[in-house]
């Protein structure tokens, strides 16, 4: 059966935004502390920007500067915006979902402005989008996906029929806690890691996911 709705993470599912984010973190860190930033740890993939800011500050024992780094990075991300690279299958998926009248949207731990800029520059068809500012508890809490699902008009009884495309363990946990169907995308973690976190199916990219959806219709 086709899902009733499809919810998407953004970074690592729809786009490869590593350069966009890391460039902003690096320049903000340099401006704030006058030092080069450390490497970004894989374990923080998909986590909220505030947690990532706290990690970078902790390297210098300056956790008290976490909020300052968070807001400065957000500013750099906007002012020095670098368009992320779109990943395979995005347009095919949104075209298919629209044609089959399946509601869909984005719930990301990225900031709202970054999502807005990226969608505009890449000409993506995602009218319903939520960023990290829209939740009290970002992923891995389920609030992001519950918020999006309700905005799309779904009730809690529909959640078991909603697919959630995620590339991170953080987001996969959020989808599972929301009572939805996590679908893994292999841009960050292995199939074994994603399935252990709760993914019911795993695809290399959205292109293969689109091909699977087409076979169900």
N, C-alpha and C positions, 0 to 999 in steps of 0.2 A: 504493500500500500504506500501511496505517496504521503508524505508528512502533511499535517494541517498547516504548519508554518515552519519557516527556517530562520534561525537566528545566527548571525555571524559575529565572530570576533573580527578584529581589523588587522592588526600587525601580525604578520606570519600566516594569515589566511587569505586576505584580500590583497595585501601589499607586503613587499619586503622593505621595511622602513628602518633597518639597522643604521644605515648611514645618516638618515635624517635625525634620528634620536641621538646617536652617539656623537655626532658633530655638535649638536646643541648642548649636550651634557659637557663635552670637552671644553667648548668655548665659555660656557657659564662657569665651570669649575676654575678655569684659568683666570677669568675676570674676578671671581670672588676670592680665590686663595693664592693666585699667582703661581700655581704649580700645574704640572701635567696630570691629567686624570689617570686612574688605574684602569686595568682591563675590566670589562663588564662580565660578571659571573653568570653562567648559564642558568644557575638555580634561581635567579631573579627574573627570568623571562616571563612576561605576562603579569608581573606584579604591578601594583600601583606606583606611579611616579614618586609619591612621597616615601615609600619604602626604599625605592632605588636611591633617592636623594639621601636618605638616612645612611644607607650603606656607603656611598661615596664619602660622606662627611665623616663617618666613623673611622675611615682609614687614617684621617688626620686628627682623630680624637676631637672633632668639632661637631658633634651631634647637635649642639645648640644652634648650628647654622643650617639645619635641615630645611626649614621652611624658606629661608633666604635662597638656598640653592634651587629648591623646587620652583619658586616663582621666577627666578632668573632664567632657569632652563626653559620654562614655558615661554618667556619673552623671546629668548634666542630662537626657539623653535618656530615662532611666528615671524619675527623680524628677518631672520636668516633662513627662511623656509626653503628646504630642499625637497622637491617632489619625490615621494617614494616610488619604487618600481612596482607596477601592477603584476600580480601573479597569474598564472594560467587559469582559465576557466571562469573568471569573474563575470564577464559579459554574458557568456553562455548560460551561466546559472541564473542571473537576474532576468534574462530574456525568457528562459524556461519557466521560472516561477511566476512571472507576470502573465505569460500566456496561459498558464494553468490556474490562475487566480489564487495562488498560494502567497499569503502575506509573509513579508520578510523585513529584516532590519538589522542594524548594527548595535551591539553593546560592547564597548571597549573600555579598557583601563587607561587608554590614551586620553589626552585632553580634548575637549570639545572643539577648540579652535584648530587643532592639528587635523582632526577628522574632517572638519568643514573645508579647510584649505586643500586637503588631499582629494576629497571627493570632487571639489570644483576643478582642480587642475587635471585630474584624470578623467573627468567627464563620466563619473560613475552614477548609476541609477539606484541611489539609496536615500529615499525621502525621510525615513525614520531612523534617527541616529542618536545614541546616548554615549556620553563620555564620562570620565571619572568624576567630574563635578556633580553629576546627576545622582550619585549614590552616597548614602551615609557610610556604607560598608562596601568597598570595591571587591572584586574577585580576589580571593577564592570564595567569599560569601556569595550566596545565590542572588542577592538583590539586583544586580545588573540585568540578569536575564529575566527575572520576574518583572522588573520595571518595563523592559522592552516588550515582553509578551503581553502585559496588560495594556500597554499603549497601542498594540496592534489589535486589541479587541479580544484576546484570548482569556478564558477563565481557567481556574486551577485544574478543572477536569480535563482541559485540553493539553496540559503540560506534557503528559506522557506521549503525546503525538507530535511534539515539536522537536525538530532536529536542531542541534547546536554545533556549528563548525568551529573547532578550536585546535590550535597548535600547541598550546601550553598546558602543563599539568595544573597550573593555577586555574585557568579557565575551564578545563575539563572537570575539575572538582566543583566549580561553581555551577556548571550545567547539571551535574549529577545531583548536587544538593537541592537544586530547583525542581528535581523530579522530571527532567527532560532527557532527551536522548543525545549524549555526546558523540560527535563524529570527529575523529582525529584527522589532522592534516600534518603530513610529515616534513615540516620545515625546521623544526627545532629538536624534537625528541623521536625516539624510535617507536616502532609499532608496539613493542613489548611494554615500553614505559607508558604510552598513552592508554593501552588497554588495561594496564594495571591501575591507572588512575580512574578508569571508568568508561573509556571510549568503546562503543559497541561495534563500530566499524572504523576502518582507517583507510585513507586515500593519500596518494602522493601529493595531489593538488586538487583544487576545485574542478579542474577539467575532468579528472577521472570520476569525481563525485557526480558531475553533470551527466556523464555517460551512464552511470548507474541509475540516476533518477530517470533518465530517458527510457531505460529498459523497464522501468516500473509503470510507465504511463501507457 
